[in-house]
């Protein structure tokens, strides 16, 4: 990060955003939410919009010159040097079902690159914080990905196999066949678990920037690798496919497997 940046202030704001979202989510966790279905058949609740609105108000007051991109209210000033990216409830289907893998995702982009990322799970009391150039923190303590000698020994995750279309499914099948075990439906918690050395590889598609922006500083700060399916780093232009591995060698191996599966 460039000298003179207010990293301390940005971290305080990211912490406040996560705390505000977490308080709302904890209060709502025991109630059955009212659900709407978007045109793309994804779910949304009134709580998504309520959380995002609250976070936007805080950001507008503290950083009126920053841009904001959120899942529910879209983008504002996206050409700004600094853009906050918000996903009030990542894993809305899990939230509706009462499965506590959902959380809030918060990122700060600088010149199109994620420099701060938070995965916050208020129901389980877990938070991952990534800052470019620093070690990733899990509940305030450094965490690391784990080494994995062979892809055949790896635990793999994907948010939902139904997200993969006919063109993408060969890549999913290739990694499923190449790995030891699969975890489905972990939402953003799966990426935190990679940073903590509990899962080895993740493959996903149909993602927007708010689904993935926090993962880059978190995964890289823990020793892992995160790219799109072509091997390019995550930026403000990335989407909809990502590939993550805790062990850099396994990421390289998985990327080759994905490429071969897609090209035949």
Buried (B, 14 or more C-beta within 10 A) or exposed (E): BEEEEEBEEBBEBBBBBBEBBBEBBEEBBEEEBEEEEEEEEEBBBEBBBBBBBBBBEBBEEBBEEBBBBBBBBEBBBBEBBBBBBBBBBBBBBBBBEEBBBBBBBBBBBBEEBBBBBBBBBBBEEBBBBBBBEBBBBBEEEEBBBBEBEEBEEBBBBBBBBEBBEEEBBBBBEBBBEBBEEBBEBBBBBBBBBBBBBBBBBBBBBBBBBBBBBBBBBBBBBBBBBBBBBEBEEBBBEBBBBBBBBBBEBBBBBBBEBBBEBBEE
